[in-house]
Amino acid sequence: MTLPAQLVLGVLLQDPAVARYGLEICQIAGLPSGTVHPILARLEQCGWVTSRWEDVDPSEQGRPRRRYYLLDPDSVAHVRSALARARTPVSRLGLLRPHAAGGT
């Protein structure tokens, strides 16, 4: 699971009962919409996320309609488990440890 996918799922897990719109997820995750929206589409295809368009008149609101995303209640435990497996402590990566120049 990619780090951006983990960030998006982390946002949705902050309060699984609250639907969030795409730009809100982007802002909280610190990712551009071109990264977040494909992730949301994949999560929806696999059944972890559901979405709906808000029922407003864009001309009255002065903005486009928002699409809201929500973790499927039956998937919350699966998402938590997948995130737990995906996260590797930095201390175990080894790649981030400085090495002496030309050394071992």
N, C-alpha and C positions, 0 to 999 in steps of 0.2 A: 504494500500500500504506500503510495507516494506521500511525502510530507504535506503537499497541498490538500490532498484528500483527507489526511488526518486533521488538518486545521479546520476544514469545512465541517467534518463530523464533530469535531470538538465544539464548534459554535452551536451546532444543532443539539448537542448533548447538554449544553449549559442549562437549558430548561426544555426537555423533550416535548412538553405539552404546549409550547409556544411556537406558532408558525412565524417564520422570518422571511422577509422578502430578499430577493437576490442581492441588491445593492447593500443592504444591511449586513448580509453574510460576508460580502466582499470587504466592507469596512472593518468588521470585527476580526476577520481572519487576516486582514492585511494583504489581501491578494486581489489582482485585477479581475474584472468580470470575465475576460477571455479565458481565465484559468478556472474560475469558480463555476460558471454556468455549464461547461462540459462535464465537470465533476458531478454537479447536481443532476444532470441528465443521466449519467451512468448510474448514480445511486438510485434514481427513480426507476430505471430499467431493471435493476436487480431487486427492486421491491423494498428497499430500505427507507426510501423517502417518497412521500406523496406531495403533489403540488396542486394549486388551484389559483385561478385568476381572481383578484378582488372584484367585487361587484360595485363599481363606481363609474360615474360619468367623467371621463378625462377632462372634458371642457369645464365642468364644475370644479374639479379638483385642481385644474391648472397644471396637470402632470399626467404622464401615461399611467395606465393601470399597472399595478404591481402583481407579480406572481409570487405567491407565498409557498414556502417549503416547510414540511413538517416530517420529523422522523415517524415512520410507521410504529405505532405502539408495540406491535408484536416483534419489531426488529431491534428495539433499544438494547436488549441484553446481547444480541448478536453483535451490534455495533460496538458496545463496550468491550466485549471479548476480542473482537478484531483489532481494536485500537490497542488493547493491552498487549496483544501478540506482536503488533507492528512496531511498537516503541522499543527502541534499543537504548539502554543507558549510554551516555557519552563515554563513560569510563571503559565500556566494552568495545568501543569502536576501534581504538588503537590508531586510527588514521589521524586523529587530532593531536597525538603526542608529538612534541618536537623531537627531532633526531639531530644528533651532532652532524655537522657538515662532513660529508665523506665518510661518516662513521657507521656503526652498526645500530 
